[in-house]
Amino acid sequence: LAFMDSCPVLSKAQFKLKHAATTLEERYQSGFKADPAGFRFAADNIYTEAPIETLVPRLRKVFLELPTPHTHTFWFAWGPTRPMPTDAALSMQGDIYVGTYTLWTDPAQDAAMEAWPPDRMKELADLSLGGQMNDENMAANPQRYFSPEAYAKLERLRLEHDPKGVFETFLGNPMPA
């Protein structure tokens, strides 16, 4: 983590916590604070390998123009990536994961709040390698969730076990580019 010490905006940080011990229970509580019970949720995400100089200015909206007080965005250093096992179904990855989440309580806000995360991720589509099948919004922003090899295997298995096409393909066929 030594690279963090050379961050050019480190002096502007509101606080710095380095090498702090934590327990598993504390990690769970931290997550519950970010996503408290009783709220409505919407999410979307991307994987990217965009250079920091390109990515940071493009992420201003997802970090600074939040539509509700509980809306939040995660930036995870996912990489450096390594080859996925050839039989891994969830095979999309990139060096950086960005996920954004809206939280609200008023059902009258549903349409606007449900649209906010996928709209933000669509603005970053030119930087995206695909998304993680976890906090995605497939209906509003279909992305690549599989490597081409994993998707081909999924389709082969689907055709083998469902030759009559009783079950719908994954987000239609072919997988989103």
C-alpha positions, 0 to 999 in steps of 0.5 A, spaced: 500 500 500 506 504 499 503 507 493 497 510 497 503 515 501 504 518 494 497 520 492 498 527 490 491 529 494 493 526 500 494 533 504 486 534 502 484 528 505 479 529 511 482 524 515 487 518 514 487 511 518 493 507 516 494 500 518 488 500 523 486 493 526 479 491 525 474 485 526 470 481 522 464 483 526 466 491 525 467 490 518 459 487 518 457 493 522 461 498 517 457 495 511 450 495 515 451 503 516 453 504 508 446 500 507 442 500 512 435 496 513 429 500 511 431 503 505 430 502 497 436 500 493 438 501 486 445 499 484 450 499 478 457 498 476 463 497 472 470 494 471 475 498 468 483 499 467 482 506 465 488 510 467 487 514 473 488 521 470 482 519 465 478 516 470 478 521 476 475 527 472 469 522 470 467 520 476 465 526 479 458 525 479 458 518 482 462 521 488 460 528 488 453 529 485 449 524 489 441 524 489 440 522 496 444 523 503 445 515 503 447 514 496 454 512 495 460 510 491 465 504 492 472 504 488 476 498 489 483 496 487 481 490 484 487 488 480 492 487 478 487 481 475 490 474 474 487 469 469 480 466 471 480 459 472 477 456 465 471 453 468 469 460 472 462 462 470 463 469 473 469 471 469 469 479 468 474 483 471 478 489 471 483 492 475 478 497 478 471 496 480 466 502 481 460 501 484 454 506 485 448 505 489 442 510 491 438 509 497 431 512 498 425 511 502 419 515 498 416 510 493 415 516 489 422 517 487 423 510 485 423 512 477 429 517 478 433 513 484 432 507 480 435 510 474 441 514 477 446 508 478 445 505 471 445 512 468 452 514 471 455 507 469 452 508 462 456 515 462 462 511 463 461 505 458 467 507 454 471 506 459 468 499 461 470 492 460 464 490 463 460 489 470 460 484 476 454 480 477 453 482 484 451 490 484 449 491 477 442 493 473 442 488 468 435 491 466 437 498 465 444 497 463 446 490 460 453 489 460 458 484 459 458 479 465 462 473 462 469 473 458 467 470 451 470 463 453 465 463 459 459 465 455 460 460 449 461 455 455 454 457 458 451 457 451 454 450 449 451 448 456 444 451 455 443 448 448 445 441 450 441 441 456 435 445 453 435 444 446 428 446 445 429 453 448 424 452 454 428 457 458 430 464 455 438 465 454 442 470 458 439 477 457 438 475 450 443 472 445 448 474 444 451 477 450 452 485 450 458 488 447 
